[in-house]
């Protein structure tokens, strides 16, 4: 999904996505009831099911299973490039990382355009073997490789409340928040401060 498509997401669909994330095991019938009770949105359970399927097909969200974080040791890798070899070799390296089951997240995050990865392994020895094999296969484009062990993951999830930010961007979304009771306190405090 590109940024233009993301900006075109209806506030109703954001509310549905928020309800799904807050209630991951709820049936489409239960989600229909939640939308009615909390947001005053009337959708049949069949329509809820259709909308969720369309949003998943549009890559707005993915159904994933996140294992308990204590099952794995997590590491952050930062990869800097030997640019003379980059043009001819980057795609194969990129594909390797995208498809590797140990790579949890893959991104760019600095002005040097280094690739950064959050990875998970059962043990440090497994991570060491992986790094050795990665260098054997793709070492000709690597100039820097930094590893940080992430000892304590204190939080590892997306909270449904993050979608309140998106809902508050439109009039329709603010109405859903108001229906849910999230804006009442804010509006009451503004009224109180304006009183003489």
N, CA and C atoms as an extended XYZ file, in Angstrom:
588
Properties=species:S:1:pos:R:3:atomname:S:1:resname:S:1:resid:I:1 pbc="F F F"
N         0.849       -1.175        0.000 N   UNK     1
C         0.000        0.000        0.000 CA  UNK     1
C         0.892        1.234        0.000 C   UNK     1
N         0.636        2.174       -0.929 N   UNK     2
C         1.444        3.380       -0.972 CA  UNK     2
C         0.849        4.453       -0.057 C   UNK     2
N         1.600        5.564        0.120 N   UNK     3
C         1.164        6.616        1.043 CA  UNK     3
C        -0.156        7.233        0.632 C   UNK     3
N        -0.403        7.396       -0.690 N   UNK     4
C        -1.659        7.982       -1.143 CA  UNK     4
C        -2.835        7.104       -0.747 C   UNK     4
N        -2.673        5.789       -0.910 N   UNK     5
C        -3.747        4.875       -0.536 CA  UNK     5
C        -3.977        4.926        0.962 C   UNK     5
N        -2.887        4.985        1.725 N   UNK     6
C        -2.999        5.047        3.179 CA  UNK     6
C        -3.747        6.295        3.616 C   UNK     6
N        -3.505        7.426        2.952 N   UNK     7
C        -4.190        8.663        3.308 CA  UNK     7
C        -5.664        8.631        2.942 C   UNK     7
N        -6.057        7.712        2.048 N   UNK     8
C        -7.446        7.604        1.621 CA  UNK     8
C        -8.254        6.637        2.475 C   UNK     8
N        -7.691        6.099        3.535 N   UNK     9
C        -8.400        5.147        4.376 CA  UNK     9
C        -9.523        5.876        5.114 C   UNK     9
N       -10.728        5.338        5.015 N   UNK    10
C       -11.898        5.939        5.659 CA  UNK    10
C       -11.776        5.857        7.178 C   UNK    10
N       -12.227        6.897        7.891 N   UNK    11
C       -12.217        6.834        9.356 CA  UNK    11
C       -12.975        5.614        9.900 C   UNK    11
N       -14.052        5.216        9.214 N   UNK    12
C       -14.796        4.027        9.638 CA  UNK    12
C       -13.900        2.796        9.611 C   UNK    12
N       -13.054        2.690        8.573 N   UNK    13
C       -12.163        1.543        8.455 CA  UNK    13
C       -11.057        1.588        9.514 C   UNK    13
N       -10.618        2.796        9.866 N   UNK    14
C        -9.625        2.936       10.941 CA  UNK    14
C       -10.235        2.477       12.261 C   UNK    14
N       -11.503        2.873       12.499 N   UNK    15
C       -12.194        2.440       13.716 CA  UNK    15
C       -12.331        0.924       13.746 C   UNK    15
N       -12.653        0.316       12.596 N   UNK    16
C       -12.750       -1.141       12.518 CA  UNK    16
C       -11.398       -1.791       12.791 C   UNK    16
N       -10.348       -1.255       12.220 N   UNK    17
C        -9.011       -1.799       12.453 CA  UNK    17
C        -8.624       -1.674       13.923 C   UNK    17
N        -8.962       -0.530       14.526 N   UNK    18
C        -8.685       -0.328       15.947 CA  UNK    18
C        -9.438       -1.359       16.791 C   UNK    18
N       -10.710       -1.583       16.453 N   UNK    19
C       -11.504       -2.569       17.187 CA  UNK    19
C       -10.932       -3.970       17.014 C   UNK    19
N       -10.447       -4.304       15.805 N   UNK    20
C        -9.849       -5.609       15.563 CA  UNK    20
C        -8.579       -5.803       16.393 C   UNK    20
N        -7.732       -4.773       16.435 N   UNK    21
C        -6.473       -4.890       17.190 CA  UNK    21
C        -6.742       -4.964       18.689 C   UNK    21
N        -7.744       -4.214       19.160 N   UNK    22
C        -8.082       -4.242       20.584 CA  UNK    22
C        -8.759       -5.560       20.973 C   UNK    22
N        -9.376       -6.232       20.003 N   UNK    23
C       -10.115       -7.470       20.263 CA  UNK    23
C        -9.708       -8.526       19.228 C   UNK    23
N        -8.473       -9.015       19.291 N   UNK    24
C        -7.935       -9.848       18.212 CA  UNK    24
C        -8.653      -11.174       18.009 C   UNK    24
N        -9.345      -11.690       19.017 N   UNK    25
C       -10.019      -12.978       18.867 CA  UNK    25
C       -11.523      -12.833       18.660 C   UNK    25
N       -12.014      -11.609       18.579 N   UNK    26
C       -13.457      -11.390       18.415 CA  UNK    26
C       -13.915      -11.836       17.031 C   UNK    26
N       -15.112      -12.409       16.972 N   UNK    27
C       -15.699      -12.790       15.690 CA  UNK    27
C       -16.165      -11.531       14.968 C   UNK    27
N       -16.485      -11.652       13.695 N   UNK    28
C       -16.985      -10.491       12.959 CA  UNK    28
C       -18.317      -10.029       13.542 C   UNK    28
N       -19.115      -10.929       14.071 N   UNK    29
C       -20.379      -10.557       14.728 CA  UNK    29
C       -20.092       -9.727       15.993 C   UNK    29
N       -19.118      -10.184       16.770 N   UNK    30
C       -18.746       -9.438       17.978 CA  UNK    30
C       -18.162       -8.078       17.617 C   UNK    30
N       -17.341       -8.012       16.559 N   UNK    31
C       -16.801       -6.721       16.124 CA  UNK    31
C       -17.917       -5.786       15.676 C   UNK    31
N       -18.929       -6.322       15.015 N   UNK    32
C       -20.074       -5.516       14.603 CA  UNK    32
C       -20.748       -4.900       15.828 C   UNK    32
N       -20.910       -5.691       16.885 N   UNK    33
C       -21.509       -5.189       18.126 CA  UNK    33
C       -20.625       -4.127       18.781 C   UNK    33
N       -19.307       -4.361       18.801 N   UNK    34
C       -18.372       -3.395       19.397 CA  UNK    34
C       -18.435       -2.065       18.648 C   UNK    34
N       -18.453       -2.122       17.317 N   UNK    35
C       -18.526       -0.893       16.517 CA  UNK    35
C       -19.802       -0.119       16.826 C   UNK    35
N       -20.915       -0.822       16.993 N   UNK    36
C       -22.180       -0.163       17.294 CA  UNK    36
C       -22.154        0.456       18.685 C   UNK    36
N       -21.690       -0.319       19.664 N   UNK    37
C       -21.698        0.144       21.053 CA  UNK    37
C       -20.696        1.272       21.303 C   UNK    37
N       -19.488        1.132       20.768 N   UNK    38
C       -18.426        2.077       21.103 CA  UNK    38
C       -18.327        3.265       20.158 C   UNK    38
N       -18.644        3.069       18.878 N   UNK    39
C       -18.441        4.123       17.891 CA  UNK    39
C       -19.735        4.605       17.236 C   UNK    39
N       -20.848        3.906       17.516 N   UNK    40
C       -22.121        4.176       16.851 CA  UNK    40
C       -22.002        3.981       15.334 C   UNK    40
N       -21.289        2.930       14.942 N   UNK    41
C       -21.137        2.549       13.536 CA  UNK    41
C       -21.948        1.280       13.318 C   UNK    41
N       -22.903        1.327       12.398 N   UNK    42
C       -23.753        0.169       12.109 CA  UNK    42
C       -23.256       -0.565       10.870 C   UNK    42
N       -22.704       -1.760       11.087 N   UNK    43
C       -22.267       -2.617        9.989 CA  UNK    43
C       -22.685       -4.044       10.310 C   UNK    43
N       -23.181       -4.759        9.318 N   UNK    44
C       -23.494       -6.168        9.537 CA  UNK    44
C       -22.192       -6.945        9.719 C   UNK    44
N       -22.292       -8.113       10.342 N   UNK    45
C       -21.073       -8.905       10.536 CA  UNK    45
C       -20.496       -9.351        9.193 C   UNK    45
N       -21.359       -9.545        8.187 N   UNK    46
C       -20.856       -9.891        6.851 CA  UNK    46
C       -20.058       -8.742        6.249 C   UNK    46
N       -20.553       -7.509        6.444 N   UNK    47
C       -19.836       -6.343        5.925 CA  UNK    47
C       -18.512       -6.152        6.665 C   UNK    47
N       -18.520       -6.376        7.974 N   UNK    48
C       -17.281       -6.296        8.765 CA  UNK    48
C       -16.260       -7.284        8.210 C   UNK    48
N       -16.701       -8.503        7.961 N   UNK    49
C       -15.811       -9.539        7.435 CA  UNK    49
C       -15.249       -9.131        6.077 C   UNK    49
N       -16.103       -8.598        5.207 N   UNK    50
C       -15.675       -8.162        3.874 CA  UNK    50
C       -14.656       -7.032        3.976 C   UNK    50
N       -14.940       -6.042        4.838 N   UNK    51
C       -14.020       -4.907        4.993 CA  UNK    51
C       -12.660       -5.364        5.516 C   UNK    51
N       -12.644       -6.257        6.485 N   UNK    52
C       -11.373       -6.760        7.021 CA  UNK    52
C       -10.579       -7.493        5.945 C   UNK    52
N       -11.273       -8.291        5.150 N   UNK    53
C       -10.597       -9.011        4.067 CA  UNK    53
C       -10.020       -8.036        3.046 C   UNK    53
N       -10.790       -6.988        2.692 N   UNK    54
C       -10.307       -5.982        1.738 CA  UNK    54
C        -9.101       -5.228        2.304 C   UNK    54
N        -9.144       -4.865        3.588 N   UNK    55
C        -8.015       -4.155        4.193 CA  UNK    55
C        -6.774       -5.032        4.236 C   UNK    55
N        -6.959       -6.318        4.498 N   UNK    56
C        -5.816       -7.236        4.504 CA  UNK    56
C        -5.259       -7.390        3.091 C   UNK    56
N        -6.150       -7.506        2.095 N   UNK    57
C        -5.710       -7.603        0.695 CA  UNK    57
C        -4.976       -6.340        0.254 C   UNK    57
N        -5.382       -5.175        0.781 N   UNK    58
C        -4.732       -3.899        0.463 CA  UNK    58
C        -3.470       -3.668        1.288 C   UNK    58
N        -3.109       -4.667        2.124 N   UNK    59
C        -1.902       -4.602        2.954 CA  UNK    59
C        -1.983       -3.517        4.020 C   UNK    59
N        -3.213       -3.171        4.449 N   UNK    60
C        -3.381       -2.203        5.529 CA  UNK    60
C        -3.007       -2.827        6.870 C   UNK    60
N        -3.189       -4.135        6.988 N   UNK    61
C        -2.726       -4.859        8.166 CA  UNK    61
C        -2.434       -6.290        7.752 C   UNK    61
N        -1.691       -6.983        8.609 N   UNK    62
C        -1.370       -8.381        8.363 CA  UNK    62
C        -1.727       -9.180        9.600 C   UNK    62
N        -2.239      -10.359        9.374 N   UNK    63
C        -2.483      -11.264       10.490 CA  UNK    63
C        -1.161      -11.954       10.782 C   UNK    63
N        -0.639      -11.733       11.954 N   UNK    64
C         0.632      -12.353       12.314 CA  UNK    64
C         0.525      -12.982       13.691 C   UNK    64
N         1.348      -13.961       13.921 N   UNK    65
C         1.472      -14.558       15.238 CA  UNK    65
C         2.807      -14.107       15.791 C   UNK    65
N         2.781      -13.470       16.945 N   UNK    66
C         4.016      -12.997       17.577 CA  UNK    66
C         4.293      -13.911       18.767 C   UNK    66
N         5.365      -14.704       18.685 N   UNK    67
C         5.663      -15.616       19.792 CA  UNK    67
C         6.101      -14.855       21.037 C   UNK    67
N         6.002      -15.511       22.163 N   UNK    68
C         6.436      -14.901       23.417 CA  UNK    68
C         7.893      -14.464       23.266 C   UNK    68
N         8.182      -13.245       23.659 N   UNK    69
C         9.502      -12.659       23.381 CA  UNK    69
C        10.639      -13.393       24.080 C   UNK    69
N        10.347      -14.142       25.143 N   UNK    70
C        11.410      -14.855       25.854 CA  UNK    70
C        11.859      -16.120       25.128 C   UNK    70
N        11.176      -16.501       24.049 N   UNK    71
C        11.583      -17.682       23.298 CA  UNK    71
C        12.847      -17.441       22.484 C   UNK    71
N        13.156      -16.173       22.213 N   UNK    72
C        14.284      -15.830       21.349 CA  UNK    72
C        15.156      -14.758       21.992 C   UNK    72
N        16.399      -14.699       21.521 N   UNK    73
C        17.269      -13.572       21.842 CA  UNK    73
C        17.225      -12.628       20.649 C   UNK    73
N        17.131      -11.342       20.910 N   UNK    74
C        16.972      -10.357       19.844 CA  UNK    74
C        18.233       -9.520       19.699 C   UNK    74
N        18.537       -9.162       18.444 N   UNK    75
C        19.731       -8.387       18.122 CA  UNK    75
C        19.371       -7.324       17.099 C   UNK    75
N        20.110       -6.226       17.157 N   UNK    76
C        20.012       -5.219       16.105 CA  UNK    76
C        21.307       -5.259       15.308 C   UNK    76
N        21.183       -5.365       13.993 N   UNK    77
C        22.333       -5.334       13.085 CA  UNK    77
C        22.262       -4.051       12.276 C   UNK    77
N        23.421       -3.406       12.077 N   UNK    78
C        23.531       -2.246       11.195 CA  UNK    78
C        24.571       -2.585       10.129 C   UNK    78
N        24.173       -2.450        8.862 N   UNK    79
C        25.036       -2.834        7.752 CA  UNK    79
C        25.367       -1.612        6.916 C   UNK    79
N        26.666       -1.262        6.851 N   UNK    80
C        27.155       -0.213        5.967 CA  UNK    80
C        27.768       -0.857        4.734 C   UNK    80
N        27.763       -0.161        3.618 N   UNK    81
C        28.101       -0.777        2.343 CA  UNK    81
C        29.454       -0.367        1.782 C   UNK    81
N        30.041       -1.302        1.048 N   UNK    82
C        31.196       -1.033        0.195 CA  UNK    82
C        30.588       -0.684       -1.171 C   UNK    82
N        30.444        0.620       -1.422 N   UNK    83
C        29.632        1.079       -2.550 CA  UNK    83
C        30.122        0.669       -3.940 C   UNK    83
N        31.435        0.477       -4.175 N   UNK    84
C        31.826        0.026       -5.521 CA  UNK    84
C        31.162       -1.296       -5.935 C   UNK    84
N        30.803       -2.136       -4.963 N   UNK    85
C        30.170       -3.422       -5.274 CA  UNK    85
C        28.652       -3.420       -5.058 C   UNK    85
N        28.122       -2.281       -4.625 N   UNK    86
C        26.714       -2.228       -4.241 CA  UNK    86
C        25.771       -2.428       -5.421 C   UNK    86
N        25.991       -1.701       -6.502 N   UNK    87
C        25.066       -1.705       -7.643 CA  UNK    87
C        24.775       -3.112       -8.166 C   UNK    87
N        25.803       -3.931       -8.274 N   UNK    88
C        25.633       -5.253       -8.868 CA  UNK    88
C        25.169       -6.328       -7.878 C   UNK    88
N        25.169       -6.013       -6.577 N   UNK    89
C        24.925       -7.072       -5.596 CA  UNK    89
C        23.829       -6.780       -4.569 C   UNK    89
N        23.317       -5.560       -4.521 N   UNK    90
C        22.406       -5.209       -3.434 CA  UNK    90
C        21.071       -5.962       -3.482 C   UNK    90
N        20.564       -6.227       -4.693 N   UNK    91
C        19.237       -6.852       -4.781 CA  UNK    91
C        19.226       -8.263       -4.189 C   UNK    91
N        20.247       -9.021       -4.473 N   UNK    92
C        20.321      -10.379       -3.932 CA  UNK    92
C        20.428      -10.348       -2.408 C   UNK    92
N        21.241       -9.425       -1.897 N   UNK    93
C        21.403       -9.280       -0.447 CA  UNK    93
C        20.078       -8.848        0.186 C   UNK    93
N        19.419       -7.878       -0.434 N   UNK    94
C        18.132       -7.385        0.051 CA  UNK    94
C        17.118       -8.521        0.114 C   UNK    94
N        17.040       -9.308       -0.951 N   UNK    95
C        16.084      -10.418       -1.006 CA  UNK    95
C        16.389      -11.449        0.075 C   UNK    95
N        17.664      -11.732        0.289 N   UNK    96
C        18.064      -12.673        1.337 CA  UNK    96
C        17.535      -12.226        2.690 C   UNK    96
N        17.687      -10.935        2.999 N   UNK    97
C        17.257      -10.418        4.302 CA  UNK    97
C        15.739      -10.385        4.432 C   UNK    97
N        15.059      -10.008        3.364 N   UNK    98
C        13.591       -9.953        3.405 CA  UNK    98
C        13.011      -11.347        3.651 C   UNK    98
N        13.625      -12.367        3.055 N   UNK    99
C        13.085      -13.722        3.147 CA  UNK    99
C        13.602      -14.512        4.348 C   UNK    99
N        14.619      -14.004        5.034 N   UNK   100
C        15.208      -14.760        6.131 CA  UNK   100
C        14.266      -14.803        7.338 C   UNK   100
N        13.977      -15.979        7.879 N   UNK   101
C        13.045      -16.074        9.002 CA  UNK   101
C        13.567      -15.465       10.301 C   UNK   101
N        14.877      -15.231       10.405 N   UNK   102
C        15.423      -14.624       11.614 CA  UNK   102
C        15.240      -13.106       11.638 C   UNK   102
N        14.916      -12.507       10.497 N   UNK   103
C        14.768      -11.048       10.409 CA  UNK   103
C        13.338      -10.677       10.759 C   UNK   103
N        13.200       -9.989       11.866 N   UNK   104
C        11.893       -9.568       12.347 CA  UNK   104
C        11.478       -8.235       11.737 C   UNK   104
N        12.441       -7.320       11.592 N   UNK   105
C        12.185       -5.995       11.028 CA  UNK   105
C        13.423       -5.563       10.252 C   UNK   105
N        13.210       -4.890        9.113 N   UNK   106
C        14.300       -4.503        8.217 CA  UNK   106
C        13.995       -3.086        7.752 C   UNK   106
N        14.928       -2.136        7.987 N   UNK   107
C        14.626       -0.732        7.730 CA  UNK   107
C        15.893        0.092        7.537 C   UNK   107
N        15.712        1.323        7.060 N   UNK   108
C        16.783        2.324        7.021 CA  UNK   108
C        16.462        3.371        8.081 C   UNK   108
N        17.488        3.837        8.785 N   UNK   109
C        17.183        4.786        9.859 CA  UNK   109
C        18.262        5.833       10.093 C   UNK   109
N        19.149        6.034        9.138 N   UNK   110
C        20.143        7.085        9.352 CA  UNK   110
C        20.558        7.707        8.021 C   UNK   110
N        21.303        8.792        8.108 N   UNK   111
C        21.680        9.530        6.904 CA  UNK   111
C        22.724        8.794        6.064 C   UNK   111
N        23.338        7.761        6.607 N   UNK   112
C        24.321        6.976        5.849 CA  UNK   112
C        23.659        5.896        5.009 C   UNK   112
N        22.338        5.808        5.089 N   UNK   113
C        21.563        4.819        4.344 CA  UNK   113
C        22.012        3.390        4.661 C   UNK   113
N        22.383        3.179        5.920 N   UNK   114
C        22.718        1.815        6.338 CA  UNK   114
C        21.434        1.017        6.512 C   UNK   114
N        21.489       -0.258        6.217 N   UNK   115
C        20.366       -1.137        6.485 CA  UNK   115
C        20.438       -1.548        7.947 C   UNK   115
N        19.306       -1.553        8.592 N   UNK   116
C        19.237       -1.961        9.989 CA  UNK   116
C        18.197       -3.059       10.134 C   UNK   116
N        18.508       -4.017       10.974 N   UNK   117
C        17.661       -5.190       11.145 CA  UNK   117
C        17.420       -5.444       12.621 C   UNK   117
N        16.220       -5.856       12.965 N   UNK   118
C        15.970       -6.458       14.264 CA  UNK   118
C        15.807       -7.944       13.969 C   UNK   118
N        16.615       -8.761       14.630 N   UNK   119
C        16.629      -10.195       14.346 CA  UNK   119
C        16.347      -10.988       15.614 C   UNK   119
N        15.997      -12.245       15.428 N   UNK   120
C        15.750      -13.112       16.579 CA  UNK   120
C        16.360      -14.489       16.330 C   UNK   120
N        17.040      -14.982       17.351 N   UNK   121
C        17.702      -16.282       17.289 CA  UNK   121
C        17.489      -16.988       18.617 C   UNK   121
N        17.609      -18.304       18.598 N   UNK   122
C        17.446      -19.063       19.841 CA  UNK   122
C        18.628      -18.879       20.779 C   UNK   122
N        19.828      -18.669       20.212 N   UNK   123
C        21.024      -18.551       21.052 CA  UNK   123
C        22.067      -17.708       20.334 C   UNK   123
N        23.009      -17.186       21.100 N   UNK   124
C        24.078      -16.367       20.533 CA  UNK   124
C        24.887      -17.154       19.502 C   UNK   124
N        25.097      -18.440       19.756 N   UNK   125
C        25.859      -19.271       18.822 CA  UNK   125
C        25.152      -19.352       17.466 C   UNK   125
N        23.851      -19.440       17.479 N   UNK   126
C        23.096      -19.477       16.224 CA  UNK   126
C        23.246      -18.150       15.483 C   UNK   126
N        23.212      -17.049       16.225 N   UNK   127
C        23.387      -15.730       15.611 CA  UNK   127
C        24.783      -15.614       15.004 C   UNK   127
N        25.803      -16.070       15.714 N   UNK   128
C        27.175      -16.019       15.204 CA  UNK   128
C        27.320      -16.811       13.906 C   UNK   128
N        26.719      -17.986       13.848 N   UNK   129
C        26.770      -18.803       12.628 CA  UNK   129
C        26.067      -18.085       11.471 C   UNK   129
N        24.929      -17.458       11.776 N   UNK   130
C        24.178      -16.731       10.747 CA  UNK   130
C        25.018      -15.600       10.165 C   UNK   130
N        25.659      -14.839       11.051 N   UNK   131
C        26.492      -13.712       10.605 CA  UNK   131
C        27.633      -14.222        9.726 C   UNK   131
N        28.277      -15.308       10.126 N   UNK   132
C        29.373      -15.879        9.330 CA  UNK   132
C        28.884      -16.265        7.941 C   UNK   132
N        27.755      -16.949        7.856 N   UNK   133
C        27.203      -17.350        6.558 CA  UNK   133
C        26.790      -16.133        5.727 C   UNK   133
N        26.252      -15.111        6.398 N   UNK   134
C        25.845      -13.891        5.688 CA  UNK   134
C        27.063      -13.215        5.063 C   UNK   134
N        28.171      -13.148        5.805 N   UNK   135
C        29.401      -12.553        5.265 CA  UNK   135
C        29.969      -13.389        4.115 C   UNK   135
N        29.901      -14.701        4.246 N   UNK   136
C        30.404      -15.559        3.173 CA  UNK   136
C        29.632      -15.330        1.879 C   UNK   136
N        28.322      -15.086        2.002 N   UNK   137
C        27.479      -14.920        0.822 CA  UNK   137
C        27.469      -13.488        0.295 C   UNK   137
N        27.523      -12.489        1.187 N   UNK   138
C        27.316      -11.095        0.768 CA  UNK   138
C        28.422      -10.146        1.233 C   UNK   138
N        29.530      -10.679        1.661 N   UNK   139
C        30.600       -9.848        2.215 CA  UNK   139
C        31.186       -8.834        1.250 C   UNK   139
N        31.049       -9.065       -0.062 N   UNK   140
C        31.652       -8.143       -1.027 CA  UNK   140
C        30.969       -6.778       -1.061 C   UNK   140
N        29.770       -6.667       -0.499 N   UNK   141
C        29.144       -5.327       -0.465 CA  UNK   141
C        29.138       -4.723        0.940 C   UNK   141
N        29.690       -5.430        1.928 N   UNK   142
C        29.643       -4.953        3.313 CA  UNK   142
C        30.931       -4.227        3.667 C   UNK   142
N        30.775       -3.013        4.182 N   UNK   143
C        31.909       -2.236        4.666 CA  UNK   143
C        31.902       -2.184        6.195 C   UNK   143
N        30.712       -2.093        6.786 N   UNK   144
C        30.558       -2.056        8.245 CA  UNK   144
C        29.456       -3.027        8.643 C   UNK   144
N        29.643       -3.669        9.795 N   UNK   145
C        28.588       -4.533       10.330 CA  UNK   145
C        28.642       -4.423       11.842 C   UNK   145
N        27.629       -3.828       12.426 N   UNK   146
C        27.579       -3.649       13.881 CA  UNK   146
C        26.450       -4.491       14.450 C   UNK   146
N        26.698       -5.075       15.614 N   UNK   147
C        25.704       -5.916       16.278 CA  UNK   147
C        25.461       -5.394       17.684 C   UNK   147
N        24.195       -5.275       18.051 N   UNK   148
C        23.815       -4.911       19.416 CA  UNK   148
C        22.843       -5.959       19.924 C   UNK   148
N        23.137       -6.530       21.079 N   UNK   149
C        22.226       -7.475       21.697 CA  UNK   149
C        21.144       -6.693       22.433 C   UNK   149
N        19.876       -7.032       22.183 N   UNK   150
C        18.758       -6.362       22.848 CA  UNK   150
C        18.346       -7.253       24.017 C   UNK   150
N        18.850       -6.909       25.200 N   UNK   151
C        18.701       -7.809       26.354 CA  UNK   151
C        17.291       -7.868       26.913 C   UNK   151
N        16.649       -6.732       27.041 N   UNK   152
C        15.329       -6.707       27.666 CA  UNK   152
C        14.348       -5.967       26.771 C   UNK   152
N        13.415       -6.705       26.181 N   UNK   153
C        12.352       -6.070       25.415 CA  UNK   153
C        11.208       -5.796       26.377 C   UNK   153
N        10.980       -4.529       26.667 N   UNK   154
C         9.964       -4.181       27.655 CA  UNK   154
C         8.567       -4.109       27.047 C   UNK   154
N         8.493       -3.853       25.754 N   UNK   155
C         7.199       -3.829       25.076 CA  UNK   155
C         7.415       -4.272       23.642 C   UNK   155
N         6.470       -5.089       23.154 N   UNK   156
C         6.623       -5.647       21.823 CA  UNK   156
C         5.242       -5.865       21.222 C   UNK   156
N         4.545       -4.766       20.947 N   UNK   157
C         3.210       -4.880       20.365 CA  UNK   157
C         2.735       -3.518       19.891 C   UNK   157
N         1.690       -3.532       19.054 N   UNK   158
C         1.020       -2.309       18.626 CA  UNK   158
C        -0.265       -2.182       19.427 C   UNK   158
N        -0.432       -1.084       20.145 N   UNK   159
C        -1.657       -0.849       20.906 CA  UNK   159
C        -2.719       -0.248       20.008 C   UNK   159
N        -3.953       -0.669       20.199 N   UNK   160
C        -5.068       -0.154       19.403 CA  UNK   160
C        -5.226        1.357       19.561 C   UNK   160
N        -4.840        1.906       20.704 N   UNK   161
C        -5.021        3.340       20.966 CA  UNK   161
C        -4.239        4.230       19.998 C   UNK   161
N        -3.229        3.681       19.316 N   UNK   162
C        -2.456        4.489       18.371 CA  UNK   162
C        -3.336        5.021       17.250 C   UNK   162
N        -4.443        4.331       16.963 N   UNK   163
C        -5.327        4.768       15.887 CA  UNK   163
C        -6.184        5.961       16.275 C   UNK   163
N        -6.211        6.318       17.568 N   UNK   164
C        -6.910        7.546       17.979 CA  UNK   164
C        -6.303        8.756       17.275 C   UNK   164
N        -4.987        8.727       17.071 N   UNK   165
C        -4.315        9.836       16.385 CA  UNK   165
C        -4.865       10.006       14.971 C   UNK   165
N        -5.037        8.890       14.260 N   UNK   166
C        -5.558        8.957       12.893 CA  UNK   166
C        -7.022        9.375       12.883 C   UNK   166
N        -7.787        8.859       13.829 N   UNK   167
C        -9.208        9.223       13.885 CA  UNK   167
C        -9.391       10.711       14.170 C   UNK   167
N        -8.525       11.284       14.968 N   UNK   168
C        -8.680       12.695       15.330 CA  UNK   168
C        -8.347       13.641       14.171 C   UNK   168
N        -7.839       13.106       13.051 N   UNK   169
C        -7.462       13.952       11.915 CA  UNK   169
C        -8.649       14.362       11.045 C   UNK   169
N        -9.793       13.696       11.196 N   UNK   170
C       -10.954       14.021       10.356 CA  UNK   170
C       -12.180       14.272       11.226 C   UNK   170
N       -13.126       15.001       10.685 N   UNK   171
C       -14.366       15.283       11.405 CA  UNK   171
C       -15.111       13.987       11.720 C   UNK   171
N       -15.193       13.100       10.709 N   UNK   172
C       -15.877       11.824       10.912 CA  UNK   172
C       -15.187       11.008       12.007 C   UNK   172
N       -13.864       10.978       11.981 N   UNK   173
C       -13.113       10.245       12.991 CA  UNK   173
C       -13.296       10.837       14.375 C   UNK   173
N       -13.307       12.176       14.472 N   UNK   174
C       -13.539       12.817       15.777 CA  UNK   174
C       -14.923       12.466       16.310 C   UNK   174
N       -15.890       12.331       15.408 N   UNK   175
C       -17.235       11.932       15.834 CA  UNK   175
C       -17.221       10.522       16.420 C   UNK   175
N       -16.466        9.619       15.807 N   UNK   176
C       -16.359        8.257       16.350 CA  UNK   176
C       -15.706        8.282       17.733 C   UNK   176
N       -14.674        9.101       17.892 N   UNK   177
C       -14.029        9.211       19.201 CA  UNK   177
C       -14.995        9.792       20.228 C   UNK   177
N       -15.769       10.767       19.811 N   UNK   178
C       -16.750       11.366       20.717 CA  UNK   178
C       -17.813       10.330       21.098 C   UNK   178
N       -18.256        9.544       20.114 N   UNK   179
C       -19.225        8.485       20.404 CA  UNK   179
C       -18.664        7.492       21.406 C   UNK   179
N       -17.371        7.236       21.318 N   UNK   180
C       -16.712        6.303       22.229 CA  UNK   180
C       -16.447        6.928       23.585 C   UNK   180
N       -16.626        8.265       23.675 N   UNK   181
C       -16.409        8.947       24.941 CA  UNK   181
C       -15.003        9.450       25.138 C   UNK   181
N       -14.156        9.346       24.105 N   UNK   182
C       -12.758        9.753       24.233 CA  UNK   182
C       -12.569       11.260       24.164 C   UNK   182
N       -13.501       11.997       23.563 N   UNK   183
C       -13.337       13.442       23.424 CA  UNK   183
C       -14.106       14.224       24.472 C   UNK   183
N       -14.979       13.557       25.231 N   UNK   184
C       -15.813       14.270       26.202 CA  UNK   184
C       -14.985       15.017       27.233 C   UNK   184
N       -13.999       14.367       27.786 N   UNK   185
C       -13.168       14.999       28.808 CA  UNK   185
C       -12.453       16.215       28.241 C   UNK   185
N       -11.916       16.062       27.035 N   UNK   186
C       -11.203       17.157       26.389 CA  UNK   186
C       -12.136       18.335       26.134 C   UNK   186
N       -13.345       18.064       25.622 N   UNK   187
C       -14.310       19.130       25.334 CA  UNK   187
C       -14.791       19.771       26.630 C   UNK   187
N       -15.022       18.960       27.672 N   UNK   188
C       -15.471       19.511       28.958 CA  UNK   188
C       -14.417       20.432       29.554 C   UNK   188
N       -13.145       20.052       29.471 N   UNK   189
C       -12.088       20.883       30.055 CA  UNK   189
C       -11.945       22.193       29.280 C   UNK   189
N       -12.163       22.148       27.948 N   UNK   190
C       -12.114       23.388       27.167 CA  UNK   190
C       -13.273       24.308       27.547 C   UNK   190
N       -14.457       23.740       27.779 N   UNK   191
C       -15.621       24.532       28.172 CA  UNK   191
C       -15.406       25.148       29.545 C   UNK   191
N       -14.864       24.341       30.482 N   UNK   192
C       -14.610       24.843       31.837 CA  UNK   192
C       -13.615       25.989       31.834 C   UNK   192
N       -12.583       25.897       31.009 N   UNK   193
C       -11.559       26.938       30.989 CA  UNK   193
C       -12.086       28.219       30.357 C   UNK   193
N       -13.126       28.098       29.482 N   UNK   194
C       -13.684       29.278       28.852 CA  UNK   194
C       -14.710       29.970       29.729 C   UNK   194
N       -15.207       29.281       30.790 N   UNK   195
C       -16.204       29.876       31.682 CA  UNK   195
C       -15.571       30.947       32.536 C   UNK   195
N       -16.358       32.037       32.866 N   UNK   196
C       -15.806       33.102       33.718 CA  UNK   196
C       -15.627       32.657       35.143 C   UNK   196
